[in-house]
Amino acid sequence: MSNEAEIRKQMARLCASLFNRGFSVGTAGNVSARLPDGLLMMPTKSTLGAIEPDRISKLDANGTHVGGDRPTKEVSLHQAFYETRPEAGAVVHLHSTWATALSCLEDTDPDDCIPPLTPYVVMRVGTVKLVPDVRPGGPKAGELIRELNGRYGAVLLANHGPVVSGKDLLSAVCAAEELEETAKLLVALRGQETRYPTAAQLAKLKSTFGTT
């Protein structure tokens, strides 16, 4: 989908779906999409549940605000994914409950904070890195993402929430949903004897679906 007007409508529709199903509350979370001439981005202080397509912010290729309402304060976070992952066509940042819960737990593995419990989290999300807690909206989060050099398609911001990229809006939203549902399973299974895919199964999934 390359028509800007259609992408604006799709963003509004998918964001409303996320909000209505409890993946975001209040004004938490933000979503962006890459265009040939820049980025579309959630306006600041807006709710995912009621975005007007024409008011979605537009930034040019240099990151200058050129249309729509003023963009989210997390601009740097989104830009960092696009700059380091050329294949990324969209980025979804949520404060979803279960993924955020994992980001708060002391024993969450910072190098693999969403263990590969199911084939689908491997296929759609890949390995998830925990990024240290920094001030929301500041430039530091973007700097930390850039330091990862594009090795991860998704991260958990410590005590904050997930940020997930995808080849397009639908892919990014589906990956964010898969991450959240896997986090819910991981929390539900804590303390239980849990079966994970074998190393051979994981290697096959990663080679087949091109995830890291």
Secondary structure, 3 states (H helix, E strand, C coil): CCCHHHHHHHHHHHHHHHHHCCCCCCCCCEEEEEECCEEEECECCCCHHHCCHHHCEEEECCCCEEECCCECCCHHHHHHHHHHCCCCCEEEECCCHHHHHHHHCCCCCCCCCCCCCCHHHHHHCCCEEEECCCCCCCHHHHHHHHCCCCCCCEEEECCCEEEEEECCHHHHHHHHHHHHHHHHHHHHCCCCCCCCCCHHHHHHHHHHHCCC
